[in-house]
């Protein structure tokens, strides 16, 4: 799901306040992101059909380290693990 302007602003505010605009691996200050993805949920090692956790991957543009941020925790999506990504 693409990020709206409001979602982008909320994410950028989170990066500034929580990550302090620094990559935890290399100290880089530039991150790339492009949407909300559905991370499949597992039950006893098997994927559960139709259940996803919405996450936003943040990639450091210097070293490539990726941090997954919960879109639910940021208030960008509802807490509905049955929601399938589009």
PyMOL Python script that loads the backbone (N, CA, C, O; Angstrom):
from pymol import cmd

cmd.read_pdbstr("""\
ATOM      1  N   UNK A   1       0.847  -1.157   0.000  1.00  0.00           N
ATOM      2  CA  UNK A   1       0.000   0.000   0.000  1.00  0.00           C
ATOM      3  C   UNK A   1       0.903   1.233   0.000  1.00  0.00           C
ATOM      4  O   UNK A   1       1.782   1.357   0.853  1.00  0.00           O
ATOM      5  N   UNK A   2       0.695   2.124  -0.931  1.00  0.00           N
ATOM      6  CA  UNK A   2       1.505   3.350  -0.951  1.00  0.00           C
ATOM      7  C   UNK A   2       1.196   4.230   0.272  1.00  0.00           C
ATOM      8  O   UNK A   2       0.109   4.151   0.845  1.00  0.00           O
ATOM      9  N   UNK A   3       2.148   5.052   0.653  1.00  0.00           N
ATOM     10  CA  UNK A   3       1.968   5.953   1.791  1.00  0.00           C
ATOM     11  C   UNK A   3       1.382   7.279   1.327  1.00  0.00           C
ATOM     12  O   UNK A   3       1.866   7.880   0.367  1.00  0.00           O
ATOM     13  N   UNK A   4       0.338   7.730   2.016  1.00  0.00           N
ATOM     14  CA  UNK A   4      -0.231   9.052   1.739  1.00  0.00           C
ATOM     15  C   UNK A   4       0.730  10.114   2.286  1.00  0.00           C
ATOM     16  O   UNK A   4       1.696   9.785   2.974  1.00  0.00           O
ATOM     17  N   UNK A   5       0.466  11.369   1.979  1.00  0.00           N
ATOM     18  CA  UNK A   5       1.317  12.455   2.474  1.00  0.00           C
ATOM     19  C   UNK A   5       1.312  12.482   4.005  1.00  0.00           C
ATOM     20  O   UNK A   5       2.350  12.715   4.624  1.00  0.00           O
ATOM     21  N   UNK A   6       0.148  12.245   4.616  1.00  0.00           N
ATOM     22  CA  UNK A   6       0.055  12.222   6.075  1.00  0.00           C
ATOM     23  C   UNK A   6       0.833  11.066   6.685  1.00  0.00           C
ATOM     24  O   UNK A   6       1.472  11.214   7.727  1.00  0.00           O
ATOM     25  N   UNK A   7       0.771   9.903   6.021  1.00  0.00           N
ATOM     26  CA  UNK A   7       1.522   8.740   6.487  1.00  0.00           C
ATOM     27  C   UNK A   7       3.013   8.994   6.383  1.00  0.00           C
ATOM     28  O   UNK A   7       3.772   8.639   7.285  1.00  0.00           O
ATOM     29  N   UNK A   8       3.436   9.606   5.287  1.00  0.00           N
ATOM     30  CA  UNK A   8       4.857   9.915   5.105  1.00  0.00           C
ATOM     31  C   UNK A   8       5.341  10.853   6.205  1.00  0.00           C
ATOM     32  O   UNK A   8       6.431  10.667   6.746  1.00  0.00           O
ATOM     33  N   UNK A   9       4.537  11.859   6.537  1.00  0.00           N
ATOM     34  CA  UNK A   9       4.920  12.811   7.577  1.00  0.00           C
ATOM     35  C   UNK A   9       5.032  12.117   8.931  1.00  0.00           C
ATOM     36  O   UNK A   9       5.973  12.370   9.683  1.00  0.00           O
ATOM     37  N   UNK A  10       4.074  11.242   9.241  1.00  0.00           N
ATOM     38  CA  UNK A  10       4.116  10.504  10.512  1.00  0.00           C
ATOM     39  C   UNK A  10       5.362   9.627  10.582  1.00  0.00           C
ATOM     40  O   UNK A  10       6.012   9.553  11.625  1.00  0.00           O
ATOM     41  N   UNK A  11       5.693   8.967   9.484  1.00  0.00           N
ATOM     42  CA  UNK A  11       6.879   8.113   9.447  1.00  0.00           C
ATOM     43  C   UNK A  11       8.156   8.937   9.588  1.00  0.00           C
ATOM     44  O   UNK A  11       9.064   8.552  10.324  1.00  0.00           O
ATOM     45  N   UNK A  12       8.228  10.061   8.891  1.00  0.00           N
ATOM     46  CA  UNK A  12       9.417  10.918   8.997  1.00  0.00           C
ATOM     47  C   UNK A  12       9.583  11.465  10.411  1.00  0.00           C
ATOM     48  O   UNK A  12      10.703  11.566  10.913  1.00  0.00           O
ATOM     49  N   UNK A  13       8.467  11.819  11.057  1.00  0.00           N
ATOM     50  CA  UNK A  13       8.538  12.271  12.454  1.00  0.00           C
ATOM     51  C   UNK A  13       9.055  11.152  13.350  1.00  0.00           C
ATOM     52  O   UNK A  13       9.845  11.400  14.262  1.00  0.00           O
ATOM     53  N   UNK A  14       8.611   9.914  13.095  1.00  0.00           N
ATOM     54  CA  UNK A  14       9.073   8.768  13.878  1.00  0.00           C
ATOM     55  C   UNK A  14      10.575   8.574  13.686  1.00  0.00           C
ATOM     56  O   UNK A  14      11.297   8.336  14.654  1.00  0.00           O
ATOM     57  N   UNK A  15      11.050   8.673  12.445  1.00  0.00           N
ATOM     58  CA  UNK A  15      12.480   8.513  12.161  1.00  0.00           C
ATOM     59  C   UNK A  15      13.288   9.547  12.944  1.00  0.00           C
ATOM     60  O   UNK A  15      14.322   9.217  13.524  1.00  0.00           O
ATOM     61  N   UNK A  16      12.828  10.771  12.961  1.00  0.00           N
ATOM     62  CA  UNK A  16      13.554  11.848  13.641  1.00  0.00           C
ATOM     63  C   UNK A  16      13.558  11.649  15.152  1.00  0.00           C
ATOM     64  O   UNK A  16      14.592  11.811  15.801  1.00  0.00           O
ATOM     65  N   UNK A  17      12.386  11.291  15.719  1.00  0.00           N
ATOM     66  CA  UNK A  17      12.303  11.202  17.176  1.00  0.00           C
ATOM     67  C   UNK A  17      12.796   9.874  17.737  1.00  0.00           C
ATOM     68  O   UNK A  17      13.391   9.853  18.814  1.00  0.00           O
ATOM     69  N   UNK A  18      12.564   8.767  17.036  1.00  0.00           N
ATOM     70  CA  UNK A  18      12.915   7.454  17.579  1.00  0.00           C
ATOM     71  C   UNK A  18      14.283   6.963  17.114  1.00  0.00           C
ATOM     72  O   UNK A  18      15.072   6.464  17.916  1.00  0.00           O
ATOM     73  N   UNK A  19      14.562   7.106  15.816  1.00  0.00           N
ATOM     74  CA  UNK A  19      15.863   6.678  15.321  1.00  0.00           C
ATOM     75  C   UNK A  19      16.901   7.787  15.474  1.00  0.00           C
ATOM     76  O   UNK A  19      18.093   7.579  15.251  1.00  0.00           O
ATOM     77  N   UNK A  20      16.430   8.944  15.852  1.00  0.00           N
ATOM     78  CA  UNK A  20      17.297  10.129  15.957  1.00  0.00           C
ATOM     79  C   UNK A  20      18.001  10.388  14.628  1.00  0.00           C
ATOM     80  O   UNK A  20      19.111  10.917  14.581  1.00  0.00           O
ATOM     81  N   UNK A  21      17.309   9.990  13.531  1.00  0.00           N
ATOM     82  CA  UNK A  21      17.814  10.160  12.166  1.00  0.00           C
ATOM     83  C   UNK A  21      19.148   9.470  11.935  1.00  0.00           C
ATOM     84  O   UNK A  21      19.919   9.892  11.073  1.00  0.00           O
ATOM     85  N   UNK A  22      19.433   8.419  12.688  1.00  0.00           N
ATOM     86  CA  UNK A  22      20.698   7.695  12.536  1.00  0.00           C
ATOM     87  C   UNK A  22      20.445   6.205  12.358  1.00  0.00           C
ATOM     88  O   UNK A  22      19.615   5.622  13.056  1.00  0.00           O
ATOM     89  N   UNK A  23      21.153   5.602  11.435  1.00  0.00           N
ATOM     90  CA  UNK A  23      21.097   4.160  11.242  1.00  0.00           C
ATOM     91  C   UNK A  23      21.780   3.504  12.437  1.00  0.00           C
ATOM     92  O   UNK A  23      22.871   3.927  12.820  1.00  0.00           O
ATOM     93  N   UNK A  24      21.164   2.474  13.041  1.00  0.00           N
ATOM     94  CA  UNK A  24      21.796   1.821  14.187  1.00  0.00           C
ATOM     95  C   UNK A  24      23.047   1.019  13.824  1.00  0.00           C
ATOM     96  O   UNK A  24      23.803   0.633  14.716  1.00  0.00           O
ATOM     97  N   UNK A  25      23.281   0.761  12.531  1.00  0.00           N
ATOM     98  CA  UNK A  25      24.452  -0.015  12.114  1.00  0.00           C
ATOM     99  C   UNK A  25      25.626   0.886  11.760  1.00  0.00           C
ATOM    100  O   UNK A  25      26.730   0.710  12.274  1.00  0.00           O
ATOM    101  N   UNK A  26      25.379   1.871  10.861  1.00  0.00           N
ATOM    102  CA  UNK A  26      26.491   2.682  10.355  1.00  0.00           C
ATOM    103  C   UNK A  26      26.433   4.155  10.745  1.00  0.00           C
ATOM    104  O   UNK A  26      27.383   4.898  10.496  1.00  0.00           O
ATOM    105  N   UNK A  27      25.332   4.583  11.354  1.00  0.00           N
ATOM    106  CA  UNK A  27      25.198   5.994  11.719  1.00  0.00           C
ATOM    107  C   UNK A  27      24.727   6.867  10.581  1.00  0.00           C
ATOM    108  O   UNK A  27      24.657   8.087  10.725  1.00  0.00           O
ATOM    109  N   UNK A  28      24.398   6.256   9.436  1.00  0.00           N
ATOM    110  CA  UNK A  28      23.906   7.017   8.284  1.00  0.00           C
ATOM    111  C   UNK A  28      22.627   7.768   8.629  1.00  0.00           C
ATOM    112  O   UNK A  28      21.925   7.417   9.577  1.00  0.00           O
ATOM    113  N   UNK A  29      22.335   8.797   7.855  1.00  0.00           N
ATOM    114  CA  UNK A  29      21.186   9.638   8.187  1.00  0.00           C
ATOM    115  C   UNK A  29      20.117   9.696   7.094  1.00  0.00           C
ATOM    116  O   UNK A  29      19.188  10.498   7.183  1.00  0.00           O
ATOM    117  N   UNK A  30      20.237   8.861   6.073  1.00  0.00           N
ATOM    118  CA  UNK A  30      19.238   8.872   5.007  1.00  0.00           C
ATOM    119  C   UNK A  30      18.599   7.490   4.897  1.00  0.00           C
ATOM    120  O   UNK A  30      19.285   6.470   4.835  1.00  0.00           O
ATOM    121  N   UNK A  31      17.262   7.487   4.875  1.00  0.00           N
ATOM    122  CA  UNK A  31      16.509   6.245   4.796  1.00  0.00           C
ATOM    123  C   UNK A  31      15.572   6.281   3.598  1.00  0.00           C
ATOM    124  O   UNK A  31      15.072   7.335   3.207  1.00  0.00           O
ATOM    125  N   UNK A  32      15.349   5.105   3.027  1.00  0.00           N
ATOM    126  CA  UNK A  32      14.394   4.976   1.936  1.00  0.00           C
ATOM    127  C   UNK A  32      13.236   4.101   2.371  1.00  0.00           C
ATOM    128  O   UNK A  32      13.415   3.146   3.127  1.00  0.00           O
ATOM    129  N   UNK A  33      12.053   4.431   1.892  1.00  0.00           N
ATOM    130  CA  UNK A  33      10.851   3.634   2.156  1.00  0.00           C
ATOM    131  C   UNK A  33       9.869   3.915   1.030  1.00  0.00           C
ATOM    132  O   UNK A  33       9.935   4.964   0.389  1.00  0.00           O
ATOM    133  N   UNK A  34       8.954   2.974   0.789  1.00  0.00           N
ATOM    134  CA  UNK A  34       8.004   3.233  -0.285  1.00  0.00           C
ATOM    135  C   UNK A  34       6.623   2.657  -0.062  1.00  0.00           C
ATOM    136  O   UNK A  34       5.800   2.699  -0.976  1.00  0.00           O
ATOM    137  N   UNK A  35       6.331   2.123   1.105  1.00  0.00           N
ATOM    138  CA  UNK A  35       4.978   1.633   1.322  1.00  0.00           C
ATOM    139  C   UNK A  35       4.853   0.721   2.507  1.00  0.00           C
ATOM    140  O   UNK A  35       5.823   0.438   3.210  1.00  0.00           O
ATOM    141  N   UNK A  36       3.621   0.262   2.719  1.00  0.00           N
ATOM    142  CA  UNK A  36       3.305  -0.680   3.784  1.00  0.00           C
ATOM    143  C   UNK A  36       3.200  -2.058   3.152  1.00  0.00           C
ATOM    144  O   UNK A  36       2.536  -2.233   2.130  1.00  0.00           O
ATOM    145  N   UNK A  37       3.853  -3.029   3.760  1.00  0.00           N
ATOM    146  CA  UNK A  37       3.846  -4.402   3.261  1.00  0.00           C
ATOM    147  C   UNK A  37       3.204  -5.310   4.289  1.00  0.00           C
ATOM    148  O   UNK A  37       3.210  -5.004   5.482  1.00  0.00           O
ATOM    149  N   UNK A  38       2.653  -6.419   3.839  1.00  0.00           N
ATOM    150  CA  UNK A  38       2.087  -7.406   4.743  1.00  0.00           C
ATOM    151  C   UNK A  38       3.089  -8.511   4.988  1.00  0.00           C
ATOM    152  O   UNK A  38       3.478  -9.222   4.061  1.00  0.00           O
ATOM    153  N   UNK A  39       3.510  -8.659   6.237  1.00  0.00           N
ATOM    154  CA  UNK A  39       4.440  -9.711   6.624  1.00  0.00           C
ATOM    155  C   UNK A  39       3.611 -10.900   7.088  1.00  0.00           C
ATOM    156  O   UNK A  39       2.858 -10.798   8.057  1.00  0.00           O
ATOM    157  N   UNK A  40       3.749 -12.029   6.395  1.00  0.00           N
ATOM    158  CA  UNK A  40       2.948 -13.206   6.711  1.00  0.00           C
ATOM    159  C   UNK A  40       3.203 -13.725   8.116  1.00  0.00           C
ATOM    160  O   UNK A  40       4.337 -13.705   8.597  1.00  0.00           O
ATOM    161  N   UNK A  41       2.146 -14.189   8.773  1.00  0.00           N
ATOM    162  CA  UNK A  41       2.253 -14.726  10.127  1.00  0.00           C
ATOM    163  C   UNK A  41       2.413 -16.240  10.080  1.00  0.00           C
ATOM    164  O   UNK A  41       1.868 -16.914   9.206  1.00  0.00           O
ATOM    165  N   UNK A  42       3.175 -16.758  11.042  1.00  0.00           N
ATOM    166  CA  UNK A  42       3.423 -18.195  11.143  1.00  0.00           C
ATOM    167  C   UNK A  42       2.710 -18.783  12.350  1.00  0.00           C
ATOM    168  O   UNK A  42       2.540 -18.115  13.370  1.00  0.00           O
ATOM    169  N   UNK A  43       2.295 -20.039  12.226  1.00  0.00           N
ATOM    170  CA  UNK A  43       1.746 -20.802  13.338  1.00  0.00           C
ATOM    171  C   UNK A  43       2.381 -22.182  13.275  1.00  0.00           C
ATOM    172  O   UNK A  43       2.144 -22.929  12.326  1.00  0.00           O
ATOM    173  N   UNK A  44       3.177 -22.527  14.263  1.00  0.00           N
ATOM    174  CA  UNK A  44       3.923 -23.792  14.268  1.00  0.00           C
ATOM    175  C   UNK A  44       4.761 -23.972  13.010  1.00  0.00           C
ATOM    176  O   UNK A  44       4.849 -25.075  12.470  1.00  0.00           O
ATOM    177  N   UNK A  45       5.372 -22.898  12.547  1.00  0.00           N
ATOM    178  CA  UNK A  45       6.277 -22.967  11.402  1.00  0.00           C
ATOM    179  C   UNK A  45       5.617 -22.918  10.040  1.00  0.00           C
ATOM    180  O   UNK A  45       6.314 -22.982   9.027  1.00  0.00           O
ATOM    181  N   UNK A  46       4.300 -22.807   9.975  1.00  0.00           N
ATOM    182  CA  UNK A  46       3.597 -22.750   8.690  1.00  0.00           C
ATOM    183  C   UNK A  46       2.887 -21.402   8.557  1.00  0.00           C
ATOM    184  O   UNK A  46       2.353 -20.872   9.532  1.00  0.00           O
ATOM    185  N   UNK A  47       2.889 -20.857   7.343  1.00  0.00           N
ATOM    186  CA  UNK A  47       2.190 -19.602   7.106  1.00  0.00           C
ATOM    187  C   UNK A  47       0.692 -19.789   7.311  1.00  0.00           C
ATOM    188  O   UNK A  47       0.114 -20.799   6.909  1.00  0.00           O
ATOM    189  N   UNK A  48       0.082 -18.799   7.941  1.00  0.00           N
ATOM    190  CA  UNK A  48      -1.359 -18.825   8.164  1.00  0.00           C
ATOM    191  C   UNK A  48      -2.008 -18.041   7.033  1.00  0.00           C
ATOM    192  O   UNK A  48      -1.813 -16.829   6.940  1.00  0.00           O
ATOM    193  N   UNK A  49      -2.776 -18.703   6.172  1.00  0.00           N
ATOM    194  CA  UNK A  49      -3.391 -18.000   5.041  1.00  0.00           C
ATOM    195  C   UNK A  49      -4.270 -16.837   5.500  1.00  0.00           C
ATOM    196  O   UNK A  49      -5.080 -16.979   6.417  1.00  0.00           O
ATOM    197  N   UNK A  50      -4.098 -15.691   4.852  1.00  0.00           N
ATOM    198  CA  UNK A  50      -4.938 -14.534   5.122  1.00  0.00           C
ATOM    199  C   UNK A  50      -4.565 -13.698   6.325  1.00  0.00           C
ATOM    200  O   UNK A  50      -5.258 -12.725   6.622  1.00  0.00           O
ATOM    201  N   UNK A  51      -3.486 -14.041   7.039  1.00  0.00           N
ATOM    202  CA  UNK A  51      -3.093 -13.250   8.211  1.00  0.00           C
ATOM    203  C   UNK A  51      -1.748 -12.577   7.951  1.00  0.00           C
ATOM    204  O   UNK A  51      -0.767 -13.224   7.587  1.00  0.00           O
ATOM    205  N   UNK A  52      -1.733 -11.261   8.149  1.00  0.00           N
ATOM    206  CA  UNK A  52      -0.543 -10.469   7.882  1.00  0.00           C
ATOM    207  C   UNK A  52      -0.354  -9.412   8.951  1.00  0.00           C
ATOM    208  O   UNK A  52      -1.318  -8.932   9.548  1.00  0.00           O
ATOM    209  N   UNK A  53       0.902  -9.052   9.186  1.00  0.00           N
ATOM    210  CA  UNK A  53       1.258  -7.937  10.059  1.00  0.00           C
ATOM    211  C   UNK A  53       1.743  -6.812   9.154  1.00  0.00           C
ATOM    212  O   UNK A  53       2.725  -7.000   8.436  1.00  0.00           O
ATOM    213  N   UNK A  54       1.087  -5.641   9.162  1.00  0.00           N
ATOM    214  CA  UNK A  54       1.523  -4.548   8.293  1.00  0.00           C
ATOM    215  C   UNK A  54       2.808  -3.898   8.814  1.00  0.00           C
ATOM    216  O   UNK A  54       2.868  -3.460   9.963  1.00  0.00           O
ATOM    217  N   UNK A  55       3.826  -3.841   7.968  1.00  0.00           N
ATOM    218  CA  UNK A  55       5.114  -3.264   8.345  1.00  0.00           C
ATOM    219  C   UNK A  55       5.598  -2.295   7.264  1.00  0.00           C
ATOM    220  O   UNK A  55       5.197  -2.373   6.103  1.00  0.00           O
ATOM    221  N   UNK A  56       6.462  -1.389   7.683  1.00  0.00           N
ATOM    222  CA  UNK A  56       7.113  -0.461   6.763  1.00  0.00           C
ATOM    223  C   UNK A  56       8.605  -0.725   6.840  1.00  0.00           C
ATOM    224  O   UNK A  56       9.217  -0.473   7.878  1.00  0.00           O
ATOM    225  N   UNK A  57       9.217  -1.234   5.752  1.00  0.00           N
ATOM    226  CA  UNK A  57      10.666  -1.425   5.767  1.00  0.00           C
ATOM    227  C   UNK A  57      11.380  -0.076   5.558  1.00  0.00           C
ATOM    228  O   UNK A  57      11.103   0.639   4.595  1.00  0.00           O
ATOM    229  N   UNK A  58      12.287   0.250   6.461  1.00  0.00           N
ATOM    230  CA  UNK A  58      13.142   1.431   6.315  1.00  0.00           C
ATOM    231  C   UNK A  58      14.528   0.932   5.956  1.00  0.00           C
ATOM    232  O   UNK A  58      15.117   0.150   6.703  1.00  0.00           O
ATOM    233  N   UNK A  59      15.055   1.369   4.831  1.00  0.00           N
ATOM    234  CA  UNK A  59      16.382   0.938   4.395  1.00  0.00           C
ATOM    235  C   UNK A  59      17.361   2.097   4.498  1.00  0.00           C
ATOM    236  O   UNK A  59      17.108   3.183   3.977  1.00  0.00           O
ATOM    237  N   UNK A  60      18.486   1.859   5.178  1.00  0.00           N
ATOM    238  CA  UNK A  60      19.550   2.863   5.230  1.00  0.00           C
ATOM    239  C   UNK A  60      20.143   2.979   3.831  1.00  0.00           C
ATOM    240  O   UNK A  60      20.528   1.976   3.230  1.00  0.00           O
ATOM    241  N   UNK A  61      20.215   4.190   3.321  1.00  0.00           N
ATOM    242  CA  UNK A  61      20.738   4.390   1.972  1.00  0.00           C
ATOM    243  C   UNK A  61      22.262   4.340   1.917  1.00  0.00           C
ATOM    244  O   UNK A  61      22.845   4.369   0.833  1.00  0.00           O
ATOM    245  N   UNK A  62      22.918   4.265   3.093  1.00  0.00           N
ATOM    246  CA  UNK A  62      24.372   4.152   3.114  1.00  0.00           C
ATOM    247  C   UNK A  62      24.846   2.702   3.170  1.00  0.00           C
ATOM    248  O   UNK A  62      25.714   2.301   2.394  1.00  0.00           O
ATOM    249  N   UNK A  63      24.272   1.905   4.097  1.00  0.00           N
ATOM    250  CA  UNK A  63      24.767   0.536   4.268  1.00  0.00           C
ATOM    251  C   UNK A  63      23.758  -0.542   3.870  1.00  0.00           C
ATOM    252  O   UNK A  63      24.126  -1.711   3.748  1.00  0.00           O
ATOM    253  N   UNK A  64      22.501  -0.169   3.668  1.00  0.00           N
ATOM    254  CA  UNK A  64      21.490  -1.136   3.269  1.00  0.00           C
ATOM    255  C   UNK A  64      20.803  -1.847   4.415  1.00  0.00           C
ATOM    256  O   UNK A  64      19.945  -2.696   4.172  1.00  0.00           O
ATOM    257  N   UNK A  65      21.148  -1.534   5.661  1.00  0.00           N
ATOM    258  CA  UNK A  65      20.457  -2.142   6.798  1.00  0.00           C
ATOM    259  C   UNK A  65      18.966  -1.831   6.698  1.00  0.00           C
ATOM    260  O   UNK A  65      18.577  -0.706   6.387  1.00  0.00           O
ATOM    261  N   UNK A  66      18.129  -2.848   6.967  1.00  0.00           N
ATOM    262  CA  UNK A  66      16.685  -2.669   6.898  1.00  0.00           C
ATOM    263  C   UNK A  66      16.080  -2.865   8.288  1.00  0.00           C
ATOM    264  O   UNK A  66      16.365  -3.846   8.975  1.00  0.00           O
ATOM    265  N   UNK A  67      15.245  -1.917   8.681  1.00  0.00           N
ATOM    266  CA  UNK A  67      14.519  -1.970   9.939  1.00  0.00           C
ATOM    267  C   UNK A  67      13.038  -2.053   9.592  1.00  0.00           C
ATOM    268  O   UNK A  67      12.547  -1.263   8.786  1.00  0.00           O
ATOM    269  N   UNK A  68      12.315  -3.011  10.198  1.00  0.00           N
ATOM    270  CA  UNK A  68      10.876  -3.128   9.970  1.00  0.00           C
ATOM    271  C   UNK A  68      10.137  -2.405  11.087  1.00  0.00           C
ATOM    272  O   UNK A  68      10.357  -2.677  12.268  1.00  0.00           O
ATOM    273  N   UNK A  69       9.258  -1.482  10.706  1.00  0.00           N
ATOM    274  CA  UNK A  69       8.487  -0.702  11.656  1.00  0.00           C
ATOM    275  C   UNK A  69       7.027  -1.125  11.545  1.00  0.00           C
ATOM    276  O   UNK A  69       6.502  -1.241  10.438  1.00  0.00           O
ATOM    277  N   UNK A  70       6.373  -1.354  12.664  1.00  0.00           N
ATOM    278  CA  UNK A  70       4.967  -1.735  12.668  1.00  0.00           C
ATOM    279  C   UNK A  70       4.102  -0.555  12.250  1.00  0.00           C
ATOM    280  O   UNK A  70       4.139   0.503  12.878  1.00  0.00           O
ATOM    281  N   UNK A  71       3.325  -0.738  11.191  1.00  0.00           N
ATOM    282  CA  UNK A  71       2.408   0.314  10.744  1.00  0.00           C
ATOM    283  C   UNK A  71       1.285   0.505  11.757  1.00  0.00           C
ATOM    284  O   UNK A  71       0.715   1.592  11.849  1.00  0.00           O
ATOM    285  N   UNK A  72       0.960  -0.536  12.517  1.00  0.00           N
ATOM    286  CA  UNK A  72      -0.066  -0.428  13.556  1.00  0.00           C
ATOM    287  C   UNK A  72       0.434   0.460  14.689  1.00  0.00           C
ATOM    288  O   UNK A  72      -0.292   1.339  15.155  1.00  0.00           O
ATOM    289  N   UNK A  73       1.674   0.236  15.137  1.00  0.00           N
ATOM    290  CA  UNK A  73       2.243   1.027  16.236  1.00  0.00           C
ATOM    291  C   UNK A  73       2.320   2.507  15.872  1.00  0.00           C
ATOM    292  O   UNK A  73       2.188   3.369  16.741  1.00  0.00           O
ATOM    293  N   UNK A  74       2.534   2.803  14.589  1.00  0.00           N
ATOM    294  CA  UNK A  74       2.579   4.193  14.151  1.00  0.00           C
ATOM    295  C   UNK A  74       1.191   4.777  13.937  1.00  0.00           C
ATOM    296  O   UNK A  74       1.051   5.976  13.695  1.00  0.00           O
ATOM    297  N   UNK A  75       0.165   3.937  14.025  1.00  0.00           N
ATOM    298  CA  UNK A  75      -1.195   4.411  13.814  1.00  0.00           C
ATOM    299  C   UNK A  75      -1.555   4.607  12.352  1.00  0.00           C
ATOM    300  O   UNK A  75      -2.507   5.319  12.034  1.00  0.00           O
ATOM    301  N   UNK A  76      -0.792   3.973  11.455  1.00  0.00           N
ATOM    302  CA  UNK A  76      -1.026   4.157  10.019  1.00  0.00           C
ATOM    303  C   UNK A  76      -2.016   3.153   9.446  1.00  0.00           C
ATOM    304  O   UNK A  76      -2.600   3.389   8.388  1.00  0.00           O
ATOM    305  N   UNK A  77      -2.207   2.036  10.138  1.00  0.00           N
ATOM    306  CA  UNK A  77      -3.195   1.039   9.731  1.00  0.00           C
ATOM    307  C   UNK A  77      -3.896   0.522  10.971  1.00  0.00           C
ATOM    308  O   UNK A  77      -3.422   0.718  12.089  1.00  0.00           O
ATOM    309  N   UNK A  78      -5.020  -0.136  10.772  1.00  0.00           N
ATOM    310  CA  UNK A  78      -5.773  -0.702  11.887  1.00  0.00           C
ATOM    311  C   UNK A  78      -5.171  -2.043  12.286  1.00  0.00           C
ATOM    312  O   UNK A  78      -4.503  -2.700  11.488  1.00  0.00           O
ATOM    313  N   UNK A  79      -5.414  -2.430  13.509  1.00  0.00           N
ATOM    314  CA  UNK A  79      -4.943  -3.714  14.024  1.00  0.00           C
ATOM    315  C   UNK A  79      -5.879  -4.808  13.543  1.00  0.00           C
ATOM    316  O   UNK A  79      -6.798  -5.206  14.258  1.00  0.00           O
ATOM    317  N   UNK A  80      -5.647  -5.289  12.341  1.00  0.00           N
ATOM    318  CA  UNK A  80      -6.477  -6.333  11.747  1.00  0.00           C
ATOM    319  C   UNK A  80      -5.570  -7.325  11.064  1.00  0.00           C
ATOM    320  O   UNK A  80      -5.242  -7.160   9.889  1.00  0.00           O
ATOM    321  N   UNK A  81      -5.154  -8.367  11.789  1.00  0.00           N
ATOM    322  CA  UNK A  81      -4.210  -9.324  11.228  1.00  0.00           C
ATOM    323  C   UNK A  81      -4.835 -10.198  10.160  1.00  0.00           C
ATOM    324  O   UNK A  81      -4.125 -10.973   9.518  1.00  0.00           O
ATOM    325  N   UNK A  82      -6.134 -10.102   9.947  1.00  0.00           N
ATOM    326  CA  UNK A  82      -6.781 -10.833   8.862  1.00  0.00           C
ATOM    327  C   UNK A  82      -6.764 -10.052   7.559  1.00  0.00           C
ATOM    328  O   UNK A  82      -7.130 -10.583   6.511  1.00  0.00           O
ATOM    329  N   UNK A  83      -6.339  -8.786   7.616  1.00  0.00           N
ATOM    330  CA  UNK A  83      -6.306  -7.926   6.444  1.00  0.00           C
ATOM    331  C   UNK A  83      -5.219  -8.414   5.497  1.00  0.00           C
ATOM    332  O   UNK A  83      -4.080  -8.626   5.913  1.00  0.00           O
ATOM    333  N   UNK A  84      -5.559  -8.589   4.249  1.00  0.00           N
ATOM    334  CA  UNK A  84      -4.579  -9.009   3.250  1.00  0.00           C
ATOM    335  C   UNK A  84      -4.040  -7.778   2.542  1.00  0.00           C
ATOM    336  O   UNK A  84      -4.801  -6.858   2.241  1.00  0.00           O
ATOM    337  N   UNK A  85      -2.735  -7.744   2.268  1.00  0.00           N
ATOM    338  CA  UNK A  85      -2.147  -6.607   1.550  1.00  0.00           C
ATOM    339  C   UNK A  85      -2.658  -6.561   0.119  1.00  0.00           C
ATOM    340  O   UNK A  85      -2.994  -7.584  -0.477  1.00  0.00           O
ATOM    341  N   UNK A  86      -2.707  -5.360  -0.410  1.00  0.00           N
ATOM    342  CA  UNK A  86      -3.158  -5.178  -1.807  1.00  0.00           C
ATOM    343  C   UNK A  86      -1.989  -4.988  -2.724  1.00  0.00           C
ATOM    344  O   UNK A  86      -2.170  -4.821  -3.930  1.00  0.00           O
TER     345      UNK A  86
END
""", "prot")
cmd.dss("prot")
cmd.show_as("cartoon", "prot")
cmd.util.cbc("prot")
cmd.orient("prot")
